[in-house]
Structures are given as C-alpha cells and as structure tokens.
Amino acid sequence: MTHQPAGALLFVLTAAMGVGPLLNYGLSATSPLLIADLQISEGQFGLLATAVFASAAVSSIWLGRLSDRISNRAQLILIFAGTAAALVVAGFAGHYAVLLLAALIAGPAQAISNPTTNRIIIHHVAPPKRPGWIGVKQSGVQGSQLFAGLFFPVVALWAGWQGAMALGAIVAVVLLAYGLRHLPAEKPAVRAGAAGAPSGTAPAGRFPASVWIFAGYALLAGLGIQATNVYLPLFAVRELDFPLVLGGVAAGVSGVVGVSSRILWGRRMATGVRASTLLILIAAGALAGALALLLAGLSGNPVLLWTGVVLHGATVLGANVVTMAGIMRVVPAVRVGAASGAVSMGMYAGFAAGPLLMGLLLDRTGTFDPGWLLIGGGYLLCLLLALVLRSYGNRPGTVR
C-alpha cells in the first residue's frame, strides 16, 4: 500500500472521475441560456453530449489498453488537462461548431478515467477495501453533477455561460496540481498470470463473457443516465416552469443522492453480495424513476419530478460502481485497464446515444414523453441482462 495518506489518494481518484464530466454537466445546467444565445434546437443541444460520449466510446478500448502501459502521472495529465482544454475552447465558443469541437476534446479525458482509477486501486489498495474505494471514487461523477448544477448557473448569471466554462477550466487545473502532488509512486507492473490474479480468468486477448454482459448493461444504463442528466434541467424549466437555478438544483439533487448511493452500492459489493443481485435492484428502481418523470411531465406535479430525481440518483447512477467492482472479480490485475476500457466503451456508447435519441424525439414530438418511455425500455432490458448474469454467474471461472 502506498505511503501517501489514504484520504489524499482517494480524493485524487474521486476528482479524476469527477473532472471529466464537468463540460457535460456545465452545458446541461446552463442549457436554457446556451440554446437561446446560439439559437440552436434541443436536438442540436443533445448532439453536444453525443459528441462527447461518441469520442469517448471510440477511444475507450485503446485508452484502456494504454492505461496498463503508461505512468499514472501521464494519465492524470490526460484527464485533467484534457478537460481544462475542452472547457477553455467552450469558453471561447461563439458558434455551435466550436462547442462541438470542445465536446470532441472532452471525450477521451473521460474515457481514460475509469481505467486509470481502477488501475491505481488494484495496485495500491488491499482487495477487501477495493469495492468501497470504487464506490467512493465513482461518486466523484455525481459530486461533479452537484458542483456543476450549483456552480455553472450561478456563475452564468454573473459572467455568462462562456465565463462559467472558463472558470471551470481553472478548477480543473487546480485539481491537476493537487493530484500530481499526492499521486503515489509507481509499482512494478504485474505480470500476466502472477500470483494474486483471479484464478480461472480468461487468457490475454479474451475476456470472460461476464465482462461483455457488464458492457451491455453499462450501454443500456448509460443511455438512460445521460439522456436524463442532459435534459433534466431543461425538462424542469420547460414542463414544470422551474426557474433556471432551480432546474440546476434538480440536477444537483440527483448528484447528491448519487454520491451517497455509489458509496452504499460499493459497500454492498464489499460484503460479498453478487453483482447480479445489485444490478437487478438498480434496474428495477431506475425503471420506477423513469415512470415518475414521465408522470411528472403528464401531470405537471413537481412531487413526481423530485421522486424521479431521487430514484435516478439512488439507483442507476450507482450501476457503474457495481460493474467496475465486478470486473475486478473476473479479470487479473494486469488486464484491469483493458477490461475497464471495454465496459467503458459500452457505457460511453450509451451516453452518446441517450441525449441524441432524446433530442430527436423531443424535436419530432415537441414533448419529453417518448423520451422517458425510451429510457424506461432501456432499464427493462437492463433488468433482463442482470437476470442473465445471475443465471450464468459472475464469479471467476463461472462465466465464459
């Protein structure tokens, strides 16, 4: 275990997970201002998130393999400096095409965050503590959602949405400096097949079937997660007449609940509960949340909206904790980066598809209702995949 203070390292990992989505969440939290300023449609706005996650999905496999070979310091620079560069470009965006460029820059910075942080954990954290650490570091994404939901709307009312992006870049640079200072020294690379690697795992070049089931679940869950995250503030403002800041608060509340839920799901994994059991519970709760948001739009009832927000944060926002902790049970340490990249590819493909499909449905129908139905259908398929995983097992050597 590293001689660095555990709390400092855990904060670095949490920040590494949270900094990547800052552009996404910042754009979402200021979407009413951005759409009015650039005179773009809701579908074009959704395409920004699609561009971020499409570039992340395309680069995930390669970056996952790269993370098993390059230094942790180099990876932190890719994450934090890449995000800062994307925010700077967005801060100078006077045209929609420039925002698309910023989105493409932000994608790879997010794509490598899971492989990097998982690799650091498996080499510097004792096995019994790993699921708990994963739960905490994954909560950085929802911490970022909370921060962005409060920071960007308030700063945008003072300095405009572009000024908010520029200040967000400064936050990323400060976090990079802290991370480089507190990163532990590199450990020698673990050889394939070394002692301590899970027995019965697939040889190099082939993953257990459970990895691909996790990837499929991540794809479907990711579709619903980002469609909701991107359009929730706009939904609250347009359909329930929330003011801009309260719309951002709705996203922030989801983030607060998500922080706690990711830690709790990680603790459940640490007690030995099967990943499939937790994924079944997550899918069922997420389906209920999508239904609550659908009914909120139909009835105009804010109680239903807040119910949907809480269920969204409490369930599906924790799915990545379970899939990433599950990976560590079925692949050897030397391949954690590559396996994380494979599951991240599914997740980011879902992240890319969700806002795009939600925006297209919104443009075509003028209502959010078909989008919530699409999201609910995705969560139903997640439930079916989790049942398949439970049927075949998800422990080393049981799934091929």
C-alpha positions as CSV (number, residue, x, y, z in Angstrom):
1,M,0.0,0.0,0.0
2,T,1.2,3.5,-0.8
3,H,2.8,5.7,1.9
4,Q,0.7,8.6,0.7
5,P,-2.2,9.4,3.0
6,A,-5.2,7.2,2.0
7,G,-7.6,10.2,2.2
8,A,-5.5,12.3,-0.2
9,L,-5.2,9.4,-2.7
10,L,-9.0,8.7,-2.5
11,F,-9.7,12.4,-3.1
12,V,-7.4,12.4,-6.2
13,L,-9.2,9.3,-7.6
14,T,-12.6,10.9,-6.9
15,A,-11.6,14.2,-8.6
16,A,-10.2,12.2,-11.5
17,M,-13.6,10.7,-12.0
18,G,-15.5,13.9,-11.4
19,V,-13.5,16.4,-13.6
20,G,-14.1,14.7,-16.9
21,P,-17.9,15.3,-17.0
22,L,-17.6,19.0,-16.0
23,L,-18.2,20.2,-19.6
24,N,-21.3,17.9,-20.0
25,Y,-22.8,19.0,-16.7
26,G,-21.9,22.6,-17.2
27,L,-23.6,22.7,-20.6
28,S,-26.7,20.9,-19.2
29,A,-27.0,23.3,-16.2
30,T,-26.8,26.4,-18.5
31,S,-28.8,24.9,-21.4
32,P,-31.7,27.4,-21.5
33,L,-29.1,30.3,-21.8
34,L,-26.9,28.4,-24.3
35,I,-29.8,27.4,-26.5
36,A,-31.2,31.0,-26.6
37,D,-27.8,32.6,-27.1
38,L,-26.7,30.3,-30.0
39,Q,-30.2,29.9,-31.3
40,I,-29.9,26.1,-31.6
41,S,-32.6,23.4,-31.3
42,E,-33.0,21.0,-28.4
43,G,-31.8,18.2,-30.8
44,Q,-28.6,20.2,-31.6
45,F,-28.0,20.7,-27.9
46,G,-28.3,16.9,-27.3
47,L,-25.8,16.4,-30.1
48,L,-23.2,18.1,-27.9
49,A,-23.4,15.3,-25.3
50,T,-23.5,12.8,-28.1
51,A,-20.2,14.1,-29.5
52,V,-18.6,13.9,-26.1
53,F,-19.5,10.4,-25.5
54,A,-19.1,9.2,-29.1
55,S,-15.4,10.3,-28.9
56,A,-15.1,8.7,-25.5
57,A,-16.6,5.4,-26.8
58,V,-14.3,5.3,-29.9
59,S,-11.2,5.9,-27.7
60,S,-12.2,3.7,-24.7
61,I,-10.7,0.4,-25.8
62,W,-7.4,1.9,-27.0
63,L,-7.1,4.2,-23.9
64,G,-7.9,1.2,-21.6
65,R,-5.0,-0.8,-23.0
66,L,-2.8,2.3,-22.9
67,S,-3.6,2.7,-19.2
68,D,-1.9,-0.6,-18.5
69,R,1.3,0.6,-20.1
70,I,1.9,4.3,-19.3
71,S,2.5,6.1,-16.0
72,N,-0.2,7.2,-13.6
73,R,1.1,10.8,-13.9
74,A,0.7,10.8,-17.6
75,Q,-2.8,9.5,-17.3
76,L,-3.8,12.2,-14.7
77,I,-2.5,14.9,-17.1
78,L,-4.6,13.4,-19.9
79,I,-7.7,13.5,-17.7
80,F,-7.4,17.0,-16.0
81,A,-5.6,18.9,-18.8
82,G,-7.8,17.4,-21.4
83,T,-10.9,18.6,-19.5
84,A,-9.4,22.0,-19.0
85,A,-8.7,22.4,-22.7
86,A,-12.3,21.4,-23.5
87,L,-13.6,24.0,-21.1
88,V,-11.3,26.7,-22.4
89,V,-12.5,26.0,-26.0
90,A,-16.1,26.1,-24.8
91,G,-15.4,29.4,-23.0
92,F,-14.5,31.0,-26.4
93,A,-17.3,29.4,-28.3
94,G,-19.3,32.0,-30.2
95,H,-20.6,29.4,-32.6
96,Y,-22.1,25.9,-32.3
97,A,-19.3,24.3,-34.3
98,V,-16.8,25.4,-31.7
99,L,-18.8,23.8,-28.9
100,L,-18.8,20.6,-30.9
101,L,-15.0,20.8,-31.0
102,A,-14.9,21.2,-27.3
103,A,-17.1,18.2,-26.9
104,L,-14.8,16.0,-29.0
105,I,-11.8,17.1,-26.9
106,A,-13.6,16.2,-23.6
107,G,-14.4,12.7,-24.7
108,P,-11.0,11.0,-24.3
109,A,-10.4,12.7,-21.0
110,Q,-13.5,10.9,-19.7
111,A,-12.7,7.7,-21.4
112,I,-9.5,7.0,-19.6
113,S,-10.8,8.0,-16.1
114,N,-12.2,4.5,-15.2
115,P,-9.1,2.5,-16.5
116,T,-6.8,4.9,-14.7
117,T,-8.5,5.0,-11.3
118,N,-9.2,1.2,-11.4
119,R,-5.6,0.5,-12.2
120,I,-4.4,2.7,-9.3
121,I,-6.8,1.0,-6.9
122,I,-5.9,-2.6,-7.8
123,H,-2.2,-1.8,-7.4
124,H,-2.4,0.3,-4.2
125,V,-5.4,-0.8,-2.3
126,A,-5.9,-4.1,-0.4
127,P,-8.5,-6.4,-2.0
128,P,-11.1,-6.2,0.8
129,K,-11.2,-2.4,0.6
130,R,-11.4,-2.2,-3.2
131,P,-15.2,-2.2,-3.7
132,G,-15.5,0.6,-1.1
133,W,-12.9,2.7,-2.7
134,I,-14.6,2.2,-6.1
135,G,-17.9,3.3,-4.6
136,V,-16.3,6.5,-3.3
137,K,-14.3,7.4,-6.4
138,Q,-17.2,6.7,-8.7
139,S,-19.2,9.1,-6.5
140,G,-16.9,11.8,-8.0
141,V,-19.1,11.8,-11.1
142,Q,-22.2,12.7,-9.1
143,G,-20.2,15.1,-7.0
144,S,-19.3,16.8,-10.2
145,Q,-23.0,16.8,-11.2
146,L,-23.8,18.5,-7.9
147,F,-21.0,21.0,-8.2
148,A,-22.0,21.9,-11.8
149,G,-25.7,22.2,-11.0
150,L,-24.9,24.9,-8.5
151,F,-21.7,26.5,-9.8
152,F,-22.4,26.9,-13.5
153,P,-25.9,28.5,-13.3
154,V,-24.8,31.0,-10.6
155,V,-21.7,32.0,-12.4
156,A,-23.5,32.1,-15.7
157,L,-26.0,34.7,-14.3
158,W,-23.0,36.8,-13.4
159,A,-20.4,36.2,-16.2
160,G,-22.5,34.4,-18.9
161,W,-22.3,30.7,-19.7
162,Q,-19.0,31.2,-21.5
163,G,-17.4,32.8,-18.5
164,A,-18.7,29.9,-16.4
165,M,-16.9,27.5,-18.7
166,A,-13.6,29.4,-18.4
167,L,-13.8,29.4,-14.6
168,G,-14.5,25.7,-14.7
169,A,-11.2,25.2,-16.6
170,I,-9.4,26.9,-13.7
171,V,-10.9,24.4,-11.3
172,A,-9.6,21.5,-13.4
173,V,-6.1,22.9,-13.4
174,V,-6.1,23.4,-9.6
175,L,-7.2,19.8,-9.2
176,L,-4.4,18.6,-11.6
177,A,-1.8,20.3,-9.5
178,Y,-3.2,18.6,-6.3
179,G,-3.4,15.2,-8.0
180,L,0.2,15.3,-9.2
181,R,1.4,16.2,-5.8
182,H,-0.4,13.4,-4.0
183,L,-0.1,10.6,-6.5
184,P,1.7,7.5,-5.1
185,A,4.9,6.2,-6.6
186,E,4.5,3.6,-9.4
187,K,4.7,0.0,-8.5
188,P,6.3,-2.6,-10.8
189,A,4.0,-3.9,-13.5
190,V,2.2,-7.2,-12.5
191,R,3.0,-9.9,-15.0
192,A,0.1,-11.8,-16.6
193,G,-0.6,-14.9,-14.6
194,A,1.2,-13.6,-11.5
195,A,0.2,-14.8,-8.1
196,G,-2.8,-12.9,-6.7
197,A,-4.6,-12.7,-10.1
198,P,-8.0,-14.3,-10.0
199,S,-7.9,-17.9,-10.9
200,G,-9.8,-19.3,-13.9
201,T,-9.9,-16.0,-15.7
202,A,-9.6,-15.7,-19.4
203,P,-6.2,-15.6,-21.0
204,A,-4.8,-12.4,-22.7
205,G,-6.9,-11.4,-25.7
206,R,-10.1,-12.9,-24.4
207,F,-12.4,-11.7,-21.6
208,P,-14.9,-13.8,-19.7
209,A,-18.5,-13.4,-21.0
210,S,-19.4,-11.5,-17.8
211,V,-17.3,-8.6,-19.0
212,W,-19.4,-8.3,-22.1
213,I,-22.6,-8.6,-20.1
214,F,-21.4,-5.8,-17.9
215,A,-20.6,-3.8,-21.0
216,G,-24.2,-4.4,-22.4
217,Y,-25.7,-3.4,-19.1
218,A,-23.5,-0.3,-19.0
219,L,-24.6,0.7,-22.5
220,L,-28.3,0.5,-21.7
221,A,-27.9,2.1,-18.3
222,G,-25.7,4.8,-19.8
223,L,-28.4,5.7,-22.4
224,G,-30.9,6.5,-19.6
225,I,-28.3,8.2,-17.4
226,Q,-27.1,10.8,-19.8
227,A,-30.5,11.3,-21.5
228,T,-31.8,12.2,-18.0
229,N,-28.7,14.2,-16.9
230,V,-28.6,16.3,-20.1
231,Y,-32.3,17.1,-20.4
232,L,-33.4,17.1,-16.7
233,P,-32.8,20.9,-16.2
234,L,-34.5,21.8,-19.5
235,F,-37.4,19.4,-18.6
236,A,-37.8,21.1,-15.2
237,V,-37.8,24.6,-16.7
238,R,-40.0,23.9,-19.7
239,E,-42.5,21.4,-18.4
240,L,-42.8,22.4,-14.7
241,D,-41.9,26.1,-15.0
242,F,-38.9,25.9,-12.7
243,P,-36.5,28.9,-12.8
244,L,-33.1,28.4,-14.2
245,V,-31.3,28.0,-10.9
246,L,-33.9,25.6,-9.6
247,G,-33.6,23.5,-12.7
248,G,-29.9,23.2,-12.0
249,V,-30.7,22.3,-8.4
250,A,-32.8,19.4,-9.7
251,A,-29.7,18.0,-11.4
252,G,-27.7,18.8,-8.2
253,V,-30.1,16.9,-6.0
254,S,-29.7,13.9,-8.3
255,G,-26.0,14.3,-7.9
256,V,-26.2,14.4,-4.1
257,V,-28.2,11.3,-3.9
258,G,-25.9,9.7,-6.5
259,V,-22.8,10.3,-4.3
260,S,-24.4,8.5,-1.4
261,S,-25.8,5.7,-3.5
262,R,-22.5,4.9,-5.2
263,I,-20.8,4.6,-1.8
264,L,-23.6,2.4,-0.5
265,W,-23.6,0.2,-3.6
266,G,-19.8,-0.2,-3.2
267,R,-20.2,-1.2,0.4
268,R,-22.7,-3.8,-0.5
269,M,-20.3,-5.2,-3.1
270,A,-17.6,-5.3,-0.4
271,T,-19.8,-7.5,1.8
272,G,-19.8,-10.1,-0.9
273,V,-23.2,-9.6,-2.5
274,R,-23.3,-10.8,-6.1
275,A,-23.1,-8.1,-8.7
276,S,-26.1,-9.5,-10.5
277,T,-28.3,-9.1,-7.4
278,L,-27.4,-5.4,-7.1
279,L,-27.9,-4.8,-10.8
280,I,-31.4,-6.3,-10.6
281,L,-32.3,-3.9,-7.8
282,I,-30.7,-1.0,-9.6
283,A,-32.6,-1.7,-12.9
284,A,-36.0,-2.0,-11.1
285,G,-35.5,1.2,-9.2
286,A,-34.4,3.1,-12.3
287,L,-37.5,1.9,-14.2
288,A,-39.6,3.3,-11.4
289,G,-37.8,6.6,-11.6
290,A,-38.3,6.9,-15.4
291,L,-42.0,6.3,-14.8
292,A,-42.1,9.0,-12.2
293,L,-40.6,11.5,-14.6
294,L,-43.0,10.5,-17.3
295,L,-45.9,11.1,-15.0
296,A,-44.4,14.4,-13.8
297,G,-44.5,15.7,-17.3
298,L,-48.0,14.5,-18.0
299,S,-49.4,15.9,-14.7
300,G,-47.2,18.9,-14.0
301,N,-46.7,17.6,-10.5
302,P,-43.3,18.7,-9.0
303,V,-43.5,15.9,-6.3
304,L,-43.3,13.3,-9.1
305,L,-40.3,15.1,-10.6
306,W,-38.4,15.1,-7.3
307,T,-39.4,11.5,-6.8
308,G,-37.9,10.6,-10.2
309,V,-34.8,12.7,-9.5
310,V,-34.2,10.8,-6.2
311,L,-34.8,7.4,-7.8
312,H,-32.4,8.3,-10.7
313,G,-29.7,9.2,-8.2
314,A,-30.3,6.3,-5.9
315,T,-30.3,3.6,-8.5
316,V,-28.9,3.8,-12.0
317,L,-26.2,6.4,-11.0
318,G,-24.6,3.6,-8.9
319,A,-24.6,1.0,-11.7
320,N,-21.0,1.8,-12.7
321,V,-19.8,1.0,-9.2
322,V,-21.2,-2.5,-9.4
323,T,-19.9,-3.2,-13.0
324,M,-16.4,-1.8,-12.2
325,A,-16.1,-3.8,-9.0
326,G,-17.4,-6.8,-10.8
327,I,-14.6,-6.5,-13.3
328,M,-12.0,-6.8,-10.6
329,R,-13.6,-10.2,-9.6
330,V,-13.3,-11.7,-13.0
331,V,-10.1,-10.4,-14.6
332,P,-6.4,-10.4,-13.4
333,A,-4.8,-7.2,-12.2
334,V,-2.7,-6.9,-15.3
335,R,-5.8,-6.6,-17.5
336,V,-8.0,-4.4,-15.4
337,G,-7.3,-1.3,-17.5
338,A,-8.2,-3.1,-20.7
339,A,-11.4,-4.7,-19.2
340,S,-12.4,-1.3,-17.8
341,G,-12.0,0.1,-21.2
342,A,-14.3,-2.5,-22.7
343,V,-17.0,-1.8,-20.2
344,S,-16.4,2.0,-20.5
345,M,-16.9,1.6,-24.3
346,G,-20.4,0.3,-23.7
347,M,-21.1,2.9,-21.2
348,Y,-20.0,5.8,-23.3
349,A,-21.8,4.4,-26.4
350,G,-25.0,4.6,-24.2
351,F,-24.0,8.0,-23.1
352,A,-23.7,9.1,-26.7
353,A,-27.0,7.5,-27.8
354,G,-29.2,8.7,-24.9
355,P,-29.0,12.5,-25.4
356,L,-29.1,12.1,-29.2
357,L,-32.3,10.0,-29.2
358,M,-33.9,12.1,-26.5
359,G,-33.2,15.3,-28.5
360,L,-34.5,13.7,-31.8
361,L,-37.7,12.6,-30.1
362,L,-38.1,16.0,-28.5
363,D,-37.7,17.8,-31.8
364,R,-40.1,15.5,-33.6
365,T,-42.9,15.3,-31.0
366,G,-42.4,18.5,-29.0
367,T,-42.8,16.6,-25.8
368,F,-40.5,14.6,-23.4
369,D,-42.9,11.7,-23.0
370,P,-41.5,9.4,-25.8
371,G,-38.0,10.0,-24.4
372,W,-39.0,8.8,-20.9
373,L,-40.6,5.8,-22.5
374,L,-37.4,5.0,-24.4
375,I,-35.4,5.3,-21.2
376,G,-37.8,3.0,-19.3
377,G,-37.4,0.5,-22.1
378,G,-33.7,0.6,-21.7
379,Y,-33.9,-0.1,-18.0
380,L,-36.2,-3.0,-18.6
381,L,-33.6,-4.5,-20.9
382,C,-31.0,-3.9,-18.1
383,L,-33.2,-6.0,-15.8
384,L,-33.2,-8.8,-18.3
385,L,-29.4,-8.7,-18.7
386,A,-28.9,-8.8,-14.9
387,L,-31.1,-11.9,-14.8
388,V,-28.9,-13.5,-17.5
389,L,-25.8,-12.6,-15.5
390,R,-27.4,-14.1,-12.4
391,S,-28.3,-17.3,-14.3
392,Y,-24.8,-17.9,-15.6
393,G,-22.9,-16.5,-12.5
394,N,-20.4,-13.7,-12.4
395,R,-17.5,-15.1,-10.4
396,P,-14.1,-16.0,-11.8
397,G,-14.2,-19.1,-13.9
398,T,-18.1,-19.4,-14.0
399,V,-18.8,-17.2,-17.0
400,R,-17.1,-17.6,-20.3
